Amino acid sequence: ELTFAELKNLRLSNSEESIPSLKEVLDLVKGQVPLIIEFKTHNNNSNLCEITAPILDNYNGVYCVESFNPYILMWYKKNRPLIVRGQLSTKFVKKGSKKITKPDFIAFNHRYKNMLSFKINHCLYKIPTIAYTIQSIEELERNKSNFDLFIFEDFIPIKENG
């Protein structure tokens, strides 16, 4: 609900740091790690894609886009077909959204891995799945057999033997 200028006046966690723009984040990362760019929008307006796509076009690093909103993925499929697209999903069901977007992967809330819609997409259609958001080694162990990849938060998984 705020303009970017208003957001820039806010400070992060009682520091002197302000909220960075997408370009500022990309300039800081400099392609050193792959990025997941998540679009959070609740309508079928493509303005957000039209504003951010040129910024991402100039980024010299690996990234993918993902969203709960199928319209974002459809825009990217039409306008940036080489960009990897992920359909975010959870317990709720949006009829037909996965068929419409034909995502490269589904990022699914790991807590609902036993839902029939998840099992159909993963087992029957063989769509690669990513579990979000794994917050402990125990959660990782419980979900290893159900997902292809994982998004971690608040911990760094340790590889066995180094």
N, C-alpha and C positions, 0 to 999 in steps of 0.2 A: 504493500500500500504506500510505500515511500518512493520518492524519486531517487535516482542514483546520487545526486548531490546531497540529499538528506541522509542517505545511507553513509556517505563518506564522512559525515560529521559525527557518526557514532564511533565508539571505541570498542575494541575487542577485549573482553575480560579484564576491565579496569587497567588497560595498558594505554599507551599512546598510539598503538597500531589501529589503523582504520580498516574497514572492509574493502578488500581489493577488488578490482574489476577482473573480468575473465582474462583480458589481455595481460594485466599485471601478474596474474597467477601463471599464465603460460610463459611469460617472460622469465619468471622466477624458476619454473621447473626446467625450462630449456631442453625439453625432450629427454631428460635423464631417466624418467620412469613412465610407463604407460599410464594413461589417464582414463577414467570413466567419467564422461560428461553426462550428468543426469538432468533432464529437463522436467521441471515441475510446473505443469499448467493443467487447467481443468476445462479447457474449451478446445475447439478445433481451429483456433486462430493460429496462423503460421508465422506471425510477426516475430516471435522469439527465435524461430529457426532462421528467418531471413536476416536478423540482426547478428546472430552468433556465427552462422556458417562462414561468412567472409573472414571473421577473426580466426576461426579454426582452420580455414583453408591456408592461412599463412603460418600455421604452427608447424614446426619441424620436429614433430614427435608422434609417437603412436598413441591413438586414442580411439575410443568407441563411444557411441551415444546410447542412452537408455532412457526409458520413460514408462510410467504407468499408462500414459495417454497414447493410444494407437495412432492418433493423427500426427504426432511428432514423428513416429517411425515411418508412416506413409510419406510424409514430406521428405524425409531423408532418403527413403527408397527411390522416390521420383527424382529428387534434385541432387543427391550425393550418393549414387548407388554403390560406390566403392567403400563407403564408410560402414563398418560393422555396427549393426543395430541390435539392441536387446530390449525385449518386452519385459518390464517389471510386472510381477504378479504376486498375489497373496491369496488370502482366504476368499476374497470376493471374486465374483465371476462376471466378466464382461463378454457377453455372447459374441462369438465370432471374431474377437479382436486379434487372436493369434492367427486365424486364417487370413484376415485382411492384411496384416502387417508382414506376415511371413518373416519373422525375425531370424537373425543369425543365432541367437541364444535367448533363453528365458532366465531371468534372474528372479528367483522365487524365495519367498520367506520360508526358511527351513523349518519353522515351527509347524507348517501345514503340508509337509511332504507326503502325508498319507492321503491327501485329497485325490479323488478319482481324476479330476482334470489334470493335475500335475502328473500322475502316473501315465495317463494316456499320452500326453505330449512327450514325456521323457522316454517311455518304453516302446510305445507303438510308433510314434512319428520320429523318434530318435533325434529330437531337437536338443542340442547341448544345453545343460542346465547349470546355473551358478547359484549357490546358496548364499543368501544374505541374511542377516549379518551375524557371522560367527564370532562369538566373544570369548571363547575359552577353548583350551585343548580338548576338554570333555565334549563340548558341542561339536568340535571338528570330528572327533572319533565317532560320535553317534551318527554323523551325517556322511561319512566318507563313502558309504556304499550307495547313497541315494543321489549324489550330485557329481558333476564332472569337475567343477571348479568352485572356489570359495572366495567370498569377500569377507575380510577380517576387520574387526574394530576393537580397539583397546588392548590388543595383545599381538605379539609377533610369534607365529608358529615356529617351532624349532625343528629343524630337520634332524632325523636320526643320523648318527655317525657324522656329525659335523654340520 
